Amino acid sequence: MTDERARGAEGLQAELAQSNVTVTVVFPGAIATDIARNSGASETTASAADSPIKMTSSIDAARQIVEAVAKGKPRVRIGNDAKLLDRLSRVMPTKAIRFIAKKMASAADAAS
């Protein structure tokens, strides 16, 4: 989620603060799913299990999201990579964008 969307969610949280509705923003890092392979958007046949990148299991990610929503937490960051990028995007947004682009390019190179 981009910083602008997070701010939009924070506005929604503020708007709904006096209601029974809570808003939880989810910042997912690398989650071990085969979504890219199964979507047909990628030519790779490698599965998430074969990835050299440390990923959070989909079961653990789901557990963290459900717990955060149940507790009414305003945000949940899944994985150390998401925590790092969330902090980096708040302090140095341009550097965060470059970092993400570089990681995406290296992941695409590794998959091909």
N, CA, C and O atoms as CSV, one atom per row, in Angstrom:
chain,resi,resn,atom,element,x,y,z
A,1,MET,N,N,0.847,-1.161,0.000
A,1,MET,CA,C,0.000,0.000,0.000
A,1,MET,C,C,0.896,1.228,0.000
A,1,MET,O,O,1.876,1.308,0.740
A,2,THR,N,N,0.540,2.164,-0.833
A,2,THR,CA,C,1.347,3.374,-0.880
A,2,THR,C,C,1.055,4.244,0.328
A,2,THR,O,O,0.040,4.075,1.004
A,3,ASP,N,N,1.945,5.162,0.584
A,3,ASP,CA,C,1.784,6.057,1.725
A,3,ASP,C,C,0.493,6.865,1.607
A,3,ASP,O,O,-0.163,7.127,2.615
A,4,GLU,N,N,0.116,7.267,0.376
A,4,GLU,CA,C,-1.103,8.042,0.173
A,4,GLU,C,C,-2.327,7.226,0.564
A,4,GLU,O,O,-3.251,7.750,1.186
A,5,ARG,N,N,-2.338,5.952,0.206
A,5,ARG,CA,C,-3.474,5.099,0.565
A,5,ARG,C,C,-3.528,4.891,2.073
A,5,ARG,O,O,-4.609,4.858,2.662
A,6,ALA,N,N,-2.368,4.751,2.691
A,6,ALA,CA,C,-2.337,4.596,4.144
A,6,ALA,C,C,-2.919,5.836,4.799
A,6,ALA,O,O,-3.676,5.737,5.765
A,7,ARG,N,N,-2.568,7.007,4.275
A,7,ARG,CA,C,-3.126,8.239,4.829
A,7,ARG,C,C,-4.631,8.292,4.609
A,7,ARG,O,O,-5.362,8.785,5.468
A,8,GLY,N,N,-5.104,7.795,3.474
A,8,GLY,CA,C,-6.541,7.733,3.213
A,8,GLY,C,C,-7.228,6.824,4.215
A,8,GLY,O,O,-8.319,7.130,4.696
A,9,ALA,N,N,-6.591,5.709,4.527
A,9,ALA,CA,C,-7.147,4.790,5.525
A,9,ALA,C,C,-7.158,5.441,6.899
A,9,ALA,O,O,-8.089,5.239,7.678
A,10,GLU,N,N,-6.132,6.217,7.196
A,10,GLU,CA,C,-6.094,6.916,8.480
A,10,GLU,C,C,-7.215,7.943,8.563
A,10,GLU,O,O,-7.792,8.151,9.630
A,11,GLY,N,N,-7.525,8.580,7.446
A,11,GLY,CA,C,-8.662,9.501,7.409
A,11,GLY,C,C,-9.969,8.764,7.648
A,11,GLY,O,O,-10.844,9.255,8.361
A,12,LEU,N,N,-10.099,7.595,7.056
A,12,LEU,CA,C,-11.284,6.769,7.258
A,12,LEU,C,C,-11.376,6.311,8.714
A,12,LEU,O,O,-12.458,6.294,9.301
A,13,GLN,N,N,-10.236,5.943,9.284
A,13,GLN,CA,C,-10.219,5.556,10.706
A,13,GLN,C,C,-10.717,6.710,11.580
A,13,GLN,O,O,-11.509,6.500,12.498
A,14,ALA,N,N,-10.257,7.908,11.296
A,14,ALA,CA,C,-10.671,9.074,12.073
A,14,ALA,C,C,-12.164,9.346,11.893
A,14,ALA,O,O,-12.863,9.659,12.857
A,15,GLU,N,N,-12.645,9.227,10.666
A,15,GLU,CA,C,-14.054,9.471,10.382
A,15,GLU,C,C,-14.961,8.478,11.113
A,15,GLU,O,O,-16.063,8.827,11.537
A,16,LEU,N,N,-14.487,7.242,11.253
A,16,LEU,CA,C,-15.299,6.191,11.872
A,16,LEU,C,C,-14.996,5.979,13.357
A,16,LEU,O,O,-15.524,5.052,13.971
A,17,ALA,N,N,-14.159,6.823,13.927
A,17,ALA,CA,C,-13.708,6.644,15.314
A,17,ALA,C,C,-14.858,6.564,16.316
A,17,ALA,O,O,-14.742,5.858,17.317
A,18,GLN,N,N,-15.940,7.255,16.079
A,18,GLN,CA,C,-17.067,7.266,17.022
A,18,GLN,C,C,-18.119,6.212,16.701
A,18,GLN,O,O,-19.199,6.205,17.291
A,19,SER,N,N,-17.798,5.313,15.752
A,19,SER,CA,C,-18.760,4.269,15.370
A,19,SER,C,C,-18.270,2.904,15.832
A,19,SER,O,O,-17.229,2.795,16.480
A,20,ASN,N,N,-19.019,1.877,15.499
A,20,ASN,CA,C,-18.622,0.500,15.816
A,20,ASN,C,C,-17.710,-0.088,14.750
A,20,ASN,O,O,-17.295,-1.241,14.866
A,21,VAL,N,N,-17.393,0.671,13.727
A,21,VAL,CA,C,-16.582,0.193,12.609
A,21,VAL,C,C,-15.117,0.519,12.861
A,21,VAL,O,O,-14.767,1.644,13.221
A,22,THR,N,N,-14.267,-0.486,12.666
A,22,THR,CA,C,-12.825,-0.243,12.756
A,22,THR,C,C,-12.201,-0.495,11.395
A,22,THR,O,O,-12.727,-1.255,10.583
A,23,VAL,N,N,-11.098,0.140,11.168
A,23,VAL,CA,C,-10.355,-0.012,9.916
A,23,VAL,C,C,-8.955,-0.485,10.266
A,23,VAL,O,O,-8.277,0.132,11.088
A,24,THR,N,N,-8.519,-1.568,9.651
A,24,THR,CA,C,-7.164,-2.073,9.844
A,24,THR,C,C,-6.452,-2.043,8.503
A,24,THR,O,O,-6.909,-2.655,7.538
A,25,VAL,N,N,-5.340,-1.337,8.442
A,25,VAL,CA,C,-4.530,-1.286,7.227
A,25,VAL,C,C,-3.522,-2.427,7.297
A,25,VAL,O,O,-2.816,-2.583,8.293
A,26,VAL,N,N,-3.462,-3.220,6.235
A,26,VAL,CA,C,-2.539,-4.353,6.183
A,26,VAL,C,C,-1.389,-4.005,5.251
A,26,VAL,O,O,-1.597,-3.673,4.084
A,27,PHE,N,N,-0.166,-4.085,5.783
A,27,PHE,CA,C,1.041,-3.890,4.999
A,27,PHE,C,C,1.691,-5.258,4.834
A,27,PHE,O,O,2.448,-5.688,5.705
A,28,PRO,N,N,1.407,-5.946,3.733
A,28,PRO,CA,C,1.989,-7.286,3.571
A,28,PRO,C,C,3.387,-7.219,2.985
A,28,PRO,O,O,3.663,-6.461,2.054
A,29,GLY,N,N,4.249,-8.025,3.550
A,29,GLY,CA,C,5.571,-8.212,2.958
A,29,GLY,C,C,5.478,-9.397,2.010
A,29,GLY,O,O,4.427,-9.647,1.420
A,30,ALA,N,N,6.561,-10.115,1.867
A,30,ALA,CA,C,6.573,-11.292,1.000
A,30,ALA,C,C,5.807,-12.416,1.701
A,30,ALA,O,O,6.212,-12.895,2.760
A,31,ILE,N,N,4.713,-12.818,1.098
A,31,ILE,CA,C,3.877,-13.890,1.639
A,31,ILE,C,C,4.049,-15.105,0.730
A,31,ILE,O,O,3.990,-14.989,-0.494
A,32,ALA,N,N,4.260,-16.253,1.333
A,32,ALA,CA,C,4.513,-17.489,0.573
A,32,ALA,C,C,3.225,-18.033,-0.037
A,32,ALA,O,O,2.566,-18.909,0.523
A,33,THR,N,N,2.892,-17.487,-1.197
A,33,THR,CA,C,1.767,-17.997,-1.989
A,33,THR,C,C,2.274,-18.167,-3.414
A,33,THR,O,O,3.355,-17.689,-3.758
A,34,ASP,N,N,1.503,-18.835,-4.222
A,34,ASP,CA,C,1.860,-19.002,-5.631
A,34,ASP,C,C,1.008,-18.093,-6.509
A,34,ASP,O,O,0.699,-18.443,-7.649
A,35,ILE,N,N,0.627,-16.935,-5.990
A,35,ILE,CA,C,-0.271,-16.042,-6.711
A,35,ILE,C,C,0.310,-15.597,-8.062
A,35,ILE,O,O,-0.416,-15.558,-9.056
A,36,ALA,N,N,1.587,-15.267,-8.112
A,36,ALA,CA,C,2.186,-14.823,-9.376
A,36,ALA,C,C,2.193,-15.953,-10.398
A,36,ALA,O,O,1.857,-15.749,-11.565
A,37,ARG,N,N,2.572,-17.127,-9.959
A,37,ARG,CA,C,2.619,-18.273,-10.866
A,37,ARG,C,C,1.212,-18.645,-11.330
A,37,ARG,O,O,1.004,-18.917,-12.512
A,38,ASN,N,N,0.260,-18.659,-10.425
A,38,ASN,CA,C,-1.098,-19.076,-10.760
A,38,ASN,C,C,-1.876,-18.041,-11.550
A,38,ASN,O,O,-2.861,-18.379,-12.207
A,39,SER,N,N,-1.450,-16.779,-11.497
A,39,SER,CA,C,-2.188,-15.720,-12.183
A,39,SER,C,C,-1.943,-15.695,-13.681
A,39,SER,O,O,-2.732,-15.124,-14.434
A,40,GLY,N,N,-0.860,-16.308,-14.109
A,40,GLY,CA,C,-0.507,-16.244,-15.523
A,40,GLY,C,C,0.232,-14.966,-15.867
A,40,GLY,O,O,0.627,-14.769,-17.017
A,41,ALA,N,N,0.426,-14.088,-14.881
A,41,ALA,CA,C,1.128,-12.828,-15.116
A,41,ALA,C,C,2.629,-13.023,-15.205
A,41,ALA,O,O,3.350,-12.144,-15.678
A,42,SER,N,N,3.094,-14.168,-14.754
A,42,SER,CA,C,4.519,-14.448,-14.738
A,42,SER,C,C,4.803,-15.683,-15.574
A,42,SER,O,O,4.003,-16.618,-15.610
A,43,GLU,N,N,5.928,-15.681,-16.234
A,43,GLU,CA,C,6.297,-16.839,-17.037
A,43,GLU,C,C,7.007,-17.900,-16.209
A,43,GLU,O,O,7.278,-18.994,-16.704
A,44,THR,N,N,7.305,-17.592,-14.977
A,44,THR,CA,C,8.031,-18.532,-14.146
A,44,THR,C,C,7.144,-19.695,-13.710
A,44,THR,O,O,5.936,-19.543,-13.535
A,45,THR,N,N,7.759,-20.837,-13.542
A,45,THR,CA,C,7.032,-21.995,-13.027
A,45,THR,C,C,7.474,-22.307,-11.602
A,45,THR,O,O,7.031,-23.293,-11.012
A,46,ALA,N,N,8.340,-21.473,-11.055
A,46,ALA,CA,C,8.823,-21.686,-9.688
A,46,ALA,C,C,7.709,-21.379,-8.699
A,46,ALA,O,O,6.892,-20.485,-8.920
A,47,SER,N,N,7.689,-22.122,-7.622
A,47,SER,CA,C,6.694,-21.872,-6.590
A,47,SER,C,C,7.307,-21.017,-5.492
A,47,SER,O,O,8.522,-20.819,-5.447
A,48,ALA,N,N,6.457,-20.516,-4.613
A,48,ALA,CA,C,6.930,-19.705,-3.487
A,48,ALA,C,C,7.898,-20.492,-2.618
A,48,ALA,O,O,8.822,-19.922,-2.039
A,49,ALA,N,N,7.689,-21.801,-2.526
A,49,ALA,CA,C,8.564,-22.638,-1.701
A,49,ALA,C,C,9.998,-22.664,-2.235
A,49,ALA,O,O,10.940,-22.904,-1.479
A,50,ASP,N,N,10.162,-22.417,-3.540
A,50,ASP,CA,C,11.486,-22.433,-4.157
A,50,ASP,C,C,12.189,-21.078,-4.098
A,50,ASP,O,O,13.329,-20.956,-4.545
A,51,SER,N,N,11.533,-20.077,-3.559
A,51,SER,CA,C,12.075,-18.719,-3.567
A,51,SER,C,C,13.256,-18.575,-2.615
A,51,SER,O,O,13.238,-19.120,-1.511
A,52,PRO,N,N,14.291,-17.835,-3.042
A,52,PRO,CA,C,15.413,-17.559,-2.144
A,52,PRO,C,C,15.078,-16.457,-1.132
A,52,PRO,O,O,15.836,-16.222,-0.191
A,53,ILE,N,N,13.954,-15.792,-1.331
A,53,ILE,CA,C,13.527,-14.703,-0.456
A,53,ILE,C,C,12.779,-15.288,0.742
A,53,ILE,O,O,11.913,-16.149,0.581
A,54,LYS,N,N,13.120,-14.814,1.949
A,54,LYS,CA,C,12.414,-15.265,3.142
A,54,LYS,C,C,10.995,-14.714,3.105
A,54,LYS,O,O,10.785,-13.508,2.978
A,55,MET,N,N,10.025,-15.617,3.218
A,55,MET,CA,C,8.627,-15.214,3.156
A,55,MET,C,C,7.872,-15.666,4.390
A,55,MET,O,O,8.235,-16.649,5.037
A,56,THR,N,N,6.828,-14.941,4.702
A,56,THR,CA,C,5.915,-15.318,5.773
A,56,THR,C,C,4.928,-16.323,5.189
A,56,THR,O,O,4.427,-16.133,4.081
A,57,SER,N,N,4.650,-17.381,5.927
A,57,SER,CA,C,3.691,-18.360,5.419
A,57,SER,C,C,2.315,-17.709,5.319
A,57,SER,O,O,1.997,-16.787,6.071
A,58,SER,N,N,1.506,-18.197,4.387
A,58,SER,CA,C,0.169,-17.628,4.211
A,58,SER,C,C,-0.682,-17.856,5.460
A,58,SER,O,O,-1.522,-17.023,5.801
A,59,ILE,N,N,-0.467,-18.981,6.140
A,59,ILE,CA,C,-1.219,-19.287,7.370
A,59,ILE,C,C,-0.848,-18.273,8.465
A,59,ILE,O,O,-1.727,-17.760,9.158
A,60,ASP,N,N,0.443,-17.990,8.619
A,60,ASP,CA,C,0.886,-17.037,9.631
A,60,ASP,C,C,0.398,-15.634,9.291
A,60,ASP,O,O,-0.012,-14.886,10.178
A,61,ALA,N,N,0.441,-15.273,8.007
A,61,ALA,CA,C,-0.037,-13.948,7.594
A,61,ALA,C,C,-1.529,-13.809,7.911
A,61,ALA,O,O,-1.964,-12.788,8.444
A,62,ALA,N,N,-2.300,-14.836,7.582
A,62,ALA,CA,C,-3.738,-14.801,7.859
A,62,ALA,C,C,-4.001,-14.680,9.361
A,62,ALA,O,O,-4.875,-13.922,9.782
A,63,ARG,N,N,-3.247,-15.425,10.161
A,63,ARG,CA,C,-3.410,-15.369,11.617
A,63,ARG,C,C,-3.145,-13.950,12.133
A,63,ARG,O,O,-3.900,-13.433,12.956
A,64,GLN,N,N,-2.072,-13.329,11.646
A,64,GLN,CA,C,-1.726,-11.977,12.095
A,64,GLN,C,C,-2.800,-10.964,11.698
A,64,GLN,O,O,-3.129,-10.061,12.468
A,65,ILE,N,N,-3.338,-11.121,10.496
A,65,ILE,CA,C,-4.378,-10.197,10.022
A,65,ILE,C,C,-5.647,-10.360,10.852
A,65,ILE,O,O,-6.223,-9.371,11.305
A,66,VAL,N,N,-6.081,-11.592,11.051
A,66,VAL,CA,C,-7.291,-11.845,11.836
A,66,VAL,C,C,-7.133,-11.316,13.262
A,66,VAL,O,O,-8.054,-10.697,13.796
A,67,GLU,N,N,-5.979,-11.552,13.881
A,67,GLU,CA,C,-5.737,-11.050,15.238
A,67,GLU,C,C,-5.787,-9.525,15.285
A,67,GLU,O,O,-6.371,-8.950,16.204
A,68,ALA,N,N,-5.177,-8.869,14.296
A,68,ALA,CA,C,-5.167,-7.402,14.275
A,68,ALA,C,C,-6.578,-6.847,14.107
A,68,ALA,O,O,-6.951,-5.882,14.773
A,69,VAL,N,N,-7.355,-7.452,13.222
A,69,VAL,CA,C,-8.734,-6.989,13.009
A,69,VAL,C,C,-9.563,-7.227,14.265
A,69,VAL,O,O,-10.327,-6.354,14.676
A,70,ALA,N,N,-9.420,-8.403,14.882
A,70,ALA,CA,C,-10.181,-8.734,16.091
A,70,ALA,C,C,-9.860,-7.771,17.237
A,70,ALA,O,O,-10.733,-7.447,18.042
A,71,LYS,N,N,-8.611,-7.316,17.308
A,71,LYS,CA,C,-8.203,-6.400,18.376
A,71,LYS,C,C,-8.445,-4.934,18.011
A,71,LYS,O,O,-8.224,-4.043,18.831
A,72,GLY,N,N,-8.897,-4.686,16.780
A,72,GLY,CA,C,-9.150,-3.310,16.355
A,72,GLY,C,C,-7.889,-2.502,16.128
A,72,GLY,O,O,-7.904,-1.275,16.223
A,73,LYS,N,N,-6.788,-3.194,15.824
A,73,LYS,CA,C,-5.531,-2.469,15.590
A,73,LYS,C,C,-5.644,-1.646,14.307
A,73,LYS,O,O,-6.242,-2.098,13.331
A,74,PRO,N,N,-5.077,-0.448,14.305
A,74,PRO,CA,C,-5.169,0.397,13.111
A,74,PRO,C,C,-4.279,-0.063,11.957
A,74,PRO,O,O,-4.545,0.275,10.804
A,75,ARG,N,N,-3.217,-0.836,12.256
A,75,ARG,CA,C,-2.314,-1.285,11.192
A,75,ARG,C,C,-1.641,-2.575,11.602
A,75,ARG,O,O,-1.395,-2.818,12.783
A,76,VAL,N,N,-1.347,-3.398,10.615
A,76,VAL,CA,C,-0.587,-4.617,10.847
A,76,VAL,C,C,0.417,-4.753,9.708
A,76,VAL,O,O,0.074,-4.617,8.534
A,77,ARG,N,N,1.647,-5.021,10.077
A,77,ARG,CA,C,2.716,-5.202,9.093
A,77,ARG,C,C,3.112,-6.667,9.141
A,77,ARG,O,O,3.478,-7.181,10.197
A,78,ILE,N,N,3.038,-7.337,8.002
A,78,ILE,CA,C,3.305,-8.768,7.932
A,78,ILE,C,C,4.718,-8.998,7.421
A,78,ILE,O,O,5.024,-8.714,6.263
A,79,GLY,N,N,5.576,-9.516,8.291
A,79,GLY,CA,C,6.958,-9.825,7.916
A,79,GLY,C,C,7.913,-8.683,8.206
A,79,GLY,O,O,7.531,-7.514,8.245
A,80,ASN,N,N,9.168,-9.059,8.409
A,80,ASN,CA,C,10.198,-8.056,8.689
A,80,ASN,C,C,10.402,-7.114,7.521
A,80,ASN,O,O,10.712,-5.938,7.717
A,81,ASP,N,N,10.227,-7.629,6.281
A,81,ASP,CA,C,10.394,-6.767,5.109
A,81,ASP,C,C,9.337,-5.666,5.089
A,81,ASP,O,O,9.639,-4.526,4.735
A,82,ALA,N,N,8.115,-5.991,5.459
A,82,ALA,CA,C,7.056,-4.982,5.494
A,82,ALA,C,C,7.327,-3.950,6.588
A,82,ALA,O,O,7.077,-2.759,6.405
A,83,LYS,N,N,7.831,-4.413,7.710
A,83,LYS,CA,C,8.154,-3.489,8.808
A,83,LYS,C,C,9.242,-2.503,8.378
A,83,LYS,O,O,9.146,-1.302,8.626
A,84,LEU,N,N,10.279,-3.038,7.727
A,84,LEU,CA,C,11.366,-2.192,7.245
A,84,LEU,C,C,10.867,-1.183,6.212
A,84,LEU,O,O,11.178,0.005,6.301
A,85,LEU,N,N,10.100,-1.652,5.240
A,85,LEU,CA,C,9.622,-0.756,4.189
A,85,LEU,C,C,8.633,0.277,4.720
A,85,LEU,O,O,8.610,1.413,4.247
A,86,ASP,N,N,7.823,-0.108,5.691
A,86,ASP,CA,C,6.897,0.849,6.286
A,86,ASP,C,C,7.666,1.985,6.951
A,86,ASP,O,O,7.339,3.158,6.770
A,87,ARG,N,N,8.683,1.628,7.717
A,87,ARG,CA,C,9.508,2.662,8.372
A,87,ARG,C,C,10.233,3.522,7.337
A,87,ARG,O,O,10.242,4.750,7.423
A,88,LEU,N,N,10.840,2.848,6.360
A,88,LEU,CA,C,11.594,3.566,5.333
A,88,LEU,C,C,10.696,4.518,4.537
A,88,LEU,O,O,11.098,5.642,4.237
A,89,SER,N,N,9.485,4.074,4.197
A,89,SER,CA,C,8.590,4.926,3.405
A,89,SER,C,C,8.114,6.145,4.182
A,89,SER,O,O,7.760,7.163,3.586
A,90,ARG,N,N,8.102,6.050,5.501
A,90,ARG,CA,C,7.707,7.198,6.310
A,90,ARG,C,C,8.835,8.225,6.417
A,90,ARG,O,O,8.595,9.432,6.444
A,91,VAL,N,N,10.072,7.717,6.476
A,91,VAL,CA,C,11.220,8.603,6.678
A,91,VAL,C,C,11.798,9.090,5.350
A,91,VAL,O,O,12.123,10.267,5.192
A,92,MET,N,N,11.919,8.164,4.403
A,92,MET,CA,C,12.518,8.485,3.101
A,92,MET,C,C,11.702,7.846,1.981
A,92,MET,O,O,12.111,6.816,1.445
A,93,PRO,N,N,10.557,8.430,1.611
A,93,PRO,CA,C,9.674,7.801,0.634
A,93,PRO,C,C,10.323,7.558,-0.734
A,93,PRO,O,O,10.081,6.517,-1.345
A,94,THR,N,N,11.125,8.478,-1.217
A,94,THR,CA,C,11.764,8.297,-2.521
A,94,THR,C,C,12.738,7.132,-2.483
A,94,THR,O,O,12.779,6.325,-3.412
A,95,LYS,N,N,13.510,7.038,-1.432
A,95,LYS,CA,C,14.450,5.933,-1.287
A,95,LYS,C,C,13.699,4.600,-1.190
A,95,LYS,O,O,14.156,3.591,-1.728
A,96,ALA,N,N,12.572,4.595,-0.521
A,96,ALA,CA,C,11.771,3.376,-0.400
A,96,ALA,C,C,11.286,2.912,-1.764
A,96,ALA,O,O,11.316,1.717,-2.057
A,97,ILE,N,N,10.844,3.834,-2.593
A,97,ILE,CA,C,10.369,3.488,-3.936
A,97,ILE,C,C,11.500,2.889,-4.759
A,97,ILE,O,O,11.307,1.880,-5.437
A,98,ARG,N,N,12.665,3.497,-4.706
A,98,ARG,CA,C,13.822,2.963,-5.442
A,98,ARG,C,C,14.202,1.571,-4.941
A,98,ARG,O,O,14.516,0.685,-5.736
A,99,PHE,N,N,14.172,1.383,-3.627
A,99,PHE,CA,C,14.499,0.096,-3.012
A,99,PHE,C,C,13.530,-0.985,-3.497
A,99,PHE,O,O,13.951,-2.083,-3.864
A,100,ILE,N,N,12.245,-0.673,-3.497
A,100,ILE,CA,C,11.230,-1.634,-3.945
A,100,ILE,C,C,11.434,-1.972,-5.420
A,100,ILE,O,O,11.378,-3.140,-5.804
A,101,ALA,N,N,11.669,-0.962,-6.239
A,101,ALA,CA,C,11.883,-1.206,-7.672
A,101,ALA,C,C,13.104,-2.101,-7.913
A,101,ALA,O,O,13.082,-2.989,-8.766
A,102,LYS,N,N,14.144,-1.856,-7.161
A,102,LYS,CA,C,15.374,-2.672,-7.304
A,102,LYS,C,C,15.100,-4.114,-6.890
A,102,LYS,O,O,15.534,-5.042,-7.573
A,103,LYS,N,N,14.390,-4.315,-5.786
A,103,LYS,CA,C,14.071,-5.669,-5.325
A,103,LYS,C,C,13.165,-6.394,-6.306
A,103,LYS,O,O,13.331,-7.591,-6.541
A,104,MET,N,N,12.211,-5.676,-6.879
A,104,MET,CA,C,11.300,-6.287,-7.857
A,104,MET,C,C,12.072,-6.710,-9.106
A,104,MET,O,O,11.826,-7.781,-9.661
A,105,ALA,N,N,12.996,-5.873,-9.539
A,105,ALA,CA,C,13.795,-6.204,-10.719
A,105,ALA,C,C,14.674,-7.414,-10.463
A,105,ALA,O,O,14.802,-8.283,-11.325
A,106,SER,N,N,15.286,-7.477,-9.275
A,106,SER,CA,C,16.152,-8.625,-8.985
A,106,SER,C,C,15.328,-9.904,-8.824
A,106,SER,O,O,15.796,-10.982,-9.189
A,107,ALA,N,N,14.120,-9.804,-8.288
A,107,ALA,CA,C,13.242,-10.967,-8.177
A,107,ALA,C,C,12.818,-11.454,-9.551
A,107,ALA,O,O,12.741,-12.659,-9.793
A,108,ALA,N,N,12.541,-10.510,-10.459
A,108,ALA,CA,C,12.155,-10.889,-11.818
A,108,ALA,C,C,13.318,-11.554,-12.544
A,108,ALA,O,O,13.122,-12.515,-13.287
A,109,ASP,N,N,14.535,-11.038,-12.328
A,109,ASP,CA,C,15.716,-11.640,-12.948
A,109,ASP,C,C,15.948,-13.047,-12.408
A,109,ASP,O,O,16.291,-13.954,-13.166
A,110,ALA,N,N,15.763,-13.233,-11.107
A,110,ALA,CA,C,15.977,-14.547,-10.489
A,110,ALA,C,C,14.948,-15.559,-10.963
A,110,ALA,O,O,15.240,-16.752,-11.049
A,111,ALA,N,N,13.740,-15.085,-11.272
A,111,ALA,CA,C,12.674,-15.988,-11.703
A,111,ALA,C,C,12.841,-16.425,-13.150
A,111,ALA,O,O,12.327,-17.469,-13.550
A,112,SER,N,N,13.557,-15.631,-13.932
A,112,SER,CA,C,13.680,-15.990,-15.361
A,112,SER,C,C,14.926,-16.771,-15.676
A,112,SER,O,O,15.152,-17.133,-16.830
